[in-house]
Amino acid sequence: MNILITGGAGFVCSHLADKLYEKKHNLFLLDNLLTGNKRNIDHLLGNENVRFIEHDVQNHIEISDEIDFIFHFASAASPIAYQENPINTLKAGSIGTINTLGLAKVKKADYLLASTSEIYGDPEVSPQSENYWGNVNPNGERSMYDEAKRFAEAATATYSRTYSLNTKVVRIFNTYGPRMQLNDGRVVTNFIVQALNNENITVYGDGLQTRSFSYVDDTVGGIIALMESDHNDVFNIGNPNEITVNELATRIISLTNSNSKLINKDLPKDDPKQRRPDITKAKNLLKWEPKIELEVGLTKTIDWVNSQL
Ligand SMILES: NC(=O)c1ccc[n+]([C@@H]2O[C@H](COP(=O)([O-])OP(=O)(O)OC[C@H]3O[C@@H](n4cnc5c(N)ncnc54)[C@H](O)[C@@H]3O)[C@@H](O)[C@H]2O)c1
């Protein structure tokens, strides 16, 4: 297939591109390099069936080749990155989604949108299943991301109903692994960098808030399972094993043999207290579930971060 991936030079998409390349698809990797980096896909570029297009999804997208499948993943993704680029984030989720859906309509391509667990906001139920509608602050400090993604889901559903497009939505939960940016404030890389440098580990709040972390190979496995399925629907993809932020810090200190100590800082606004996916739907319909233990994924990520320092 000819496959367009927006956000193609980013963390998750570079791994997605690796897997799709192994499957012999032709790839068009589109990215404005806002938070991504060509280094992530250097090893793929230079192959004749991989093309890089430097472009911002908020602008009209013109591709002369046939396109069979579109992944729309372009968006700043970490709180630091989207708060530093708030207008681009709003536009990537809104105008960028309309532009890529328009392209899917013209090319008669199937479409997969990267949504996020953030559309559940600070959830009142745990774990969150796909039929929970969320608890989002529409004008809070994360709303440029959360609400843009909610709009993106609405746009995808509307184009699907109006133009009979085949569309799929993946709500990705916290994913980690090699090729994450080291300075964008995400908790796993923050803690690993601090532990490797024997610096204090900064825990926001009391550290009793919980998170669940999916290793990138598992997340990408779920995305490809959805792509290859007949289901044109919304799926949570993530790892339901929940741990507290304090526990995560302690495990990273032990895996890195670090002397770091935990220190507490004020919790950022609208930081969710708990996030945990209900993945029953993906298990039943996509026959997918995460396989990689936290220790294994953390060890691979630590090795990679170490190689970057
Ligand atoms: N990593 C996670 O834990 C996670 C969780 C939930 C959702 N997601 C979603 O997955 C997608 C990828 O996230 P990631 O973690 O790989 O982040 P990332 O920042 O590494 O990747 C995003 C990519 O999109 C590009 N981009 C941003 N704005 C763009 C624009 N306007 N036009 C073109 N390209 C643009 C960036 O340069 C980057 O390469 C995002 O849509 C994100 O919302 C990720």
The ligand as an SDF file (V2000), in Angstrom:
LIG
                    3D

 44 48  0  0  0  0  0  0  0  0999 V2000
    3.5870    9.1420   23.1860 N   0  0  0  0  0  0  0  0  0  0  0  0
    2.4610    9.0810   23.8540 C   0  0  0  0  0  0  0  0  0  0  0  0
    2.4690    8.6590   25.0000 O   0  0  0  0  0  0  0  0  0  0  0  0
    1.1480    9.4990   23.2320 C   0  0  0  0  0  0  0  0  0  0  0  0
   -0.0140    9.3860   24.0100 C   0  0  0  0  0  0  0  0  0  0  0  0
   -1.2170    9.7740   23.4530 C   0  0  0  0  0  0  0  0  0  0  0  0
   -1.2840   10.2110   22.1590 C   0  0  0  0  0  0  0  0  0  0  0  0
   -0.1650   10.3050   21.4140 N   0  0  0  0  0  0  0  0  0  0  0  0
   -0.2920   10.8510   20.0680 C   0  0  0  0  0  0  0  0  0  0  0  0
    0.5670   10.1870   19.1590 O   0  0  0  0  0  0  0  0  0  0  0  0
    1.0650   11.1130   18.2020 C   0  0  0  0  0  0  0  0  0  0  0  0
    2.5820   11.0640   18.1760 C   0  0  0  0  0  0  0  0  0  0  0  0
    3.0780   11.4240   19.4600 O   0  0  0  0  0  0  0  0  0  0  0  0
    4.6130   11.2520   19.8680 P   0  0  0  0  0  0  0  0  0  0  0  0
    4.6400   10.8820   21.2850 O   0  0  0  0  0  0  0  0  0  0  0  0
    5.2960   10.3970   18.8870 O   0  0  0  0  0  0  0  0  0  0  0  0
    5.1240   12.7580   19.7920 O   0  0  0  0  0  0  0  0  0  0  0  0
    6.2090   13.4510   18.8580 P   0  0  0  0  0  0  0  0  0  0  0  0
    6.2410   14.8800   19.2140 O   0  0  0  0  0  0  0  0  0  0  0  0
    7.4840   12.6820   18.9020 O   0  0  0  0  0  0  0  0  0  0  0  0
    5.5910   13.2670   17.4040 O   0  0  0  0  0  0  0  0  0  0  0  0
    4.7090   14.1850   16.8020 C   0  0  0  0  0  0  0  0  0  0  0  0
    5.2400   14.5350   15.4280 C   0  0  0  0  0  0  0  0  0  0  0  0
    4.3150   15.4240   14.7870 O   0  0  0  0  0  0  0  0  0  0  0  0
    5.0590   16.4840   14.1800 C   0  0  0  0  0  0  0  0  0  0  0  0
    4.1850   17.6510   14.0940 N   0  0  0  0  0  0  0  0  0  0  0  0
    3.6850   18.3880   15.1200 C   0  0  0  0  0  0  0  0  0  0  0  0
    2.8910   19.3780   14.6480 N   0  0  0  0  0  0  0  0  0  0  0  0
    2.8820   19.2320   13.2930 C   0  0  0  0  0  0  0  0  0  0  0  0
    2.2580   19.9560   12.2500 C   0  0  0  0  0  0  0  0  0  0  0  0
    1.4760   21.0120   12.5090 N   0  0  0  0  0  0  0  0  0  0  0  0
    2.4720   19.5540   10.9600 N   0  0  0  0  0  0  0  0  0  0  0  0
    3.2760   18.4850   10.6870 C   0  0  0  0  0  0  0  0  0  0  0  0
    3.8980   17.7760   11.6390 N   0  0  0  0  0  0  0  0  0  0  0  0
    3.6940   18.1400   12.9380 C   0  0  0  0  0  0  0  0  0  0  0  0
    6.2510   16.6960   15.0930 C   0  0  0  0  0  0  0  0  0  0  0  0
    7.3230   17.3570   14.4660 O   0  0  0  0  0  0  0  0  0  0  0  0
    6.5830   15.2590   15.4950 C   0  0  0  0  0  0  0  0  0  0  0  0
    7.4910   14.6590   14.5780 O   0  0  0  0  0  0  0  0  0  0  0  0
    0.5020   12.4860   18.5770 C   0  0  0  0  0  0  0  0  0  0  0  0
   -0.6440   12.7500   17.7900 O   0  0  0  0  0  0  0  0  0  0  0  0
    0.1130   12.3120   20.0200 C   0  0  0  0  0  0  0  0  0  0  0  0
   -0.9510   13.1550   20.3720 O   0  0  0  0  0  0  0  0  0  0  0  0
    1.0690    9.9730   21.9220 C   0  0  0  0  0  0  0  0  0  0  0  0
  1  2  1  0
  2  3  2  0
  2  4  1  0
  4  5  1  0
  4 44  2  0
  5  6  2  0
  6  7  1  0
  7  8  2  0
  8  9  1  0
  8 44  1  0
  9 10  1  0
  9 42  1  0
 10 11  1  0
 11 12  1  0
 11 40  1  0
 12 13  1  0
 13 14  1  0
 14 15  2  0
 14 16  1  0
 14 17  1  0
 17 18  1  0
 18 19  2  0
 18 20  1  0
 18 21  1  0
 21 22  1  0
 22 23  1  0
 23 24  1  0
 23 38  1  0
 24 25  1  0
 25 26  1  0
 25 36  1  0
 26 27  1  0
 26 35  1  0
 27 28  2  0
 28 29  1  0
 29 30  1  0
 29 35  2  0
 30 31  1  0
 30 32  2  0
 32 33  1  0
 33 34  2  0
 34 35  1  0
 36 37  1  0
 36 38  1  0
 38 39  1  0
 40 41  1  0
 40 42  1  0
 42 43  1  0
M  CHG  2   8   1  16  -1
M  END
$$$$
